[in-house]
Amino acid sequence: MAQAKAHVVSEAPILEHEGQEHPIKLYLVVWAWLFVLSTFSYLVDYFHFQGYLRWSLILLFMILKAGLIVAIFMHMAWERLALSYAILLPPVLVMVFVAIMVFESDYTLWQRTLSFIPS
């Protein structure tokens, strides 16, 4: 007769899933940096900066704030590199394509200006 094999269940302790917990100090420091960067952003208007300097500063502060939010509050600083590339690479490529269009539009304007000058 065939003997029935007994199934022994191991009595390993059941581990509870623990998520990442970051110290509250990290979040407070990020909030402080966001406040400082927002203040600088408002100061650009307060001091009446004009032209390329104004827009460069506003975009710089905006990108820094967005980077902090994505890295810390969306936990991208602790994610795998592949996931980071999947989320961060498309906006970077859009910015590259916009830059290409800006350069092309300047060239097109220059060509039209030369072509339509009355002789």
N, C-alpha and C positions, 0 to 999 in steps of 0.2 A: 504494500500500500504506500501511496505517496504521502509523505508527511507535509502537513501544512506549515508554511513558514510564517512565523510571527513577525508582524511589522512593529518595529520599535520606533517610537517617536522620540526624537532627541529632545531633551529638556533644556535647550538653549534659551537664554533669556530673550524675550521679545523686546527689540529696541524700538523706541518711539522715534519717529522721524523728526529731526530737529532742523529747522530752517536756519538760514544765516541770520544772525543777530549782530547788529553793529552798535557800537556805543552811541548813546544819545549825543555825546560831545561832537561826533562827526556831523550829525545832522544840524546841530546848532552852529557849528563853524560854517557849514555850507549856507545856511540861512543868513549868517552874517555877511558872507561874501556876496550873496545875491543882493542883499540890502546895499552893500557898498557899490557894487556894479550898477545897480539901479540909480543910486544917487549920482554917480558919475554920468550916467546917461542923461539924467535930468539937468545936470550942470552944463552939459553941452549946449542945451537950449538957453539956460539961464545966462551964460556968458556970450550968447549970440555968435557962436562959431558959424561960419558960412562956407559953402562950397564943398569941395572934396574932403576937407578936414572934418567938417561936421558929419558927413555921411560915413566916412571911414571910421570915426570914433563910435558913432551909433551902431554900425554893423559889428565892429569889434566887441563892444560891450554885449550886444545881442548874442553873438556867437559864443562868447565866454559864459554867459548865463545859461544858454541852451546846453552847452557842453557840461556844465556842472549838474544841471537837472538830469540830463540823460545818464551821466556817469554815476551819480550817487542815488538819486531818487528812483531811477529806473533800473538800478543795479547793473548797469552795463560794464562798470569797472571790474566786476567779478564774474562776468560771463565768459564763455568760450570765445576764442578769436573768430571762429567761423560765424557765430551768431552776431558778433559785433560787426563783422564785415557785411553781413546780410542786412543789417539795419542802418549802418552808418555810410556804407559805400554809395547807395543810390542818391542821397542828397549831395554828396561830394561831386558825383558825376553830373548832376543837374547844374551845380554851380560852375563846373568846367564848361559845360555846353552853353550856359548863359554868357560866360566870359568870351567864348568863341563868337557868339552872336554879336556881342558888343563890338569886338574888333572888326567883324565883317560889316556891321552897319556903318562904322566910321569909314571904311573903305568904300562902301556903296555911296555914301553921302559925298565923299570926295570925288568919285567918278561922275556922279550926276552933276555936281557943281562944275566940273571941267567940261562936261558934255553940253550943258545948257547955257554956257556963257555966250551972250550974243556977239557975233563977230563984227 
